[in-house]
């Protein structure tokens, strides 16, 4: 038995066939359009030429009405049999919701006060073969909406507003950085060696050169090469790719802003981060106090600053300085926190990584950091690209900003000693051989660049998708990515 969608589609295919027999091109290349709907509605008494999608069709006998929409709004088209040729008026019966039309006529106001166009001529621009969701079954669920975002945008105006806001947010980020002398640059998406973060990459193959390439997991190492090359303030807003799982805050393809500032450090980048967030919120929303999923969050500067160990003590009651390695292990087990404590990774050869254990325990704190907070002074084992603190070699000059219990970025004083960097990379290579698939590879070309000299530099990476989630009050990262990664569906041929 034929499904409802196929029945509706067949009806439209029959109409399409009839349209062609009438000698009408249902998909012309050009159309008459002088005004948008917004502009036309301000030209009472004047002749206009509009175009858009048919979203409602009503009336009978010698009078018919069509609601036409374009990106700027909706307007009513009025068709009177005595104002059109008979063939033109009869042709209206071949139209369906979703079709695109161009119409020419005079703008007037109906007796009910609705601004409309009295149509003198019109043309079919696109004959649609599938009914819009609301006209037969609606968008079934969120999965359906994500897979068919084009319909989601069309049927849910509030969704379209989210993505308009996303564009404004990214524009504001650029405005902020440009005004402070940062230069926007582009680095390779396809890289012979991935780096800049601990993550599993996507791998592809270049057939002509016969070698593997990686989709970038971070812009970091290339942007720091530019600092070596003499640029002092650079940034990039683009896609990064990490071969990882998906949840409400993670998508394998996501948007990052990374910036690097010569002669700056992580303290400088902290100030830059809070100023950027405050600027963007004020610019796009006109306020710095936002509501996210029922929680009020104040983005005004200054933000709270707290070290990782102090945060563990304050929010989890754990004084890690006083605990032995065995006590840390017991706490991890007690709280069911994932820490790869097995002979391959943390046995005699690798050793127990106390810093990683502390950072793992910090997961207990994260949900409590609702108001904007900078967590500073991470254990050295958590990053191989950051400078160590001068007064404590067990810690690094690194911070992560937290809002609503989320880590929304990462930053540090960049390690610019090539010899120390080489040692850290070599430790990562050992970890990879022991089974850590996310360990950082040894990048000899980057080490060579560092040997030519990189000035003291502060670096910052901010997740744009999470920023958009916060500023548009969206519960999932999929709600702020136009086409999120989805498991493929089996499709039958049309």
BELJOKA-V941101 format. One line per field, one symbol per residue. phi: phi as a letter, one per 40 degrees, with the letter a starting at -180 (. if undefined). A space follows every 50 residues. Layout:
phi: ???
This chain:
phi: .ccdccccccdccccdccdcccgcccbccbacabbcddcccbbdgbcbbb aiccbabahagcbbbbcbbbccibacbbbbccbbcdcccccdcccbdhcb bbbbibcabcccgccabccbaaacbaccbbccdccaagccacdccccbdd cdcccbdccccccccdccccccccdccccbgcbcbbbcccbcacigacac ccbbbccccfacbbcdcacdcccccccdchcbabaabacbbbcbcbacbb bdbabbbbbbbcgbbcccccccccccccccccccbgabcbbbfgbcbbcc ccccbaccccccccbbgbbcccbcdccccccdcccfccbcbbdccbcccc gcccccccccccdccdcccccdaccbfcccccacbbcccccaccbbcbab cbafgbcbaaaacccbcccccccccccccccccchccbccccbccccccc cchbcdabbabbccccccdccbfbcbcccbbdbccbccbcbccc
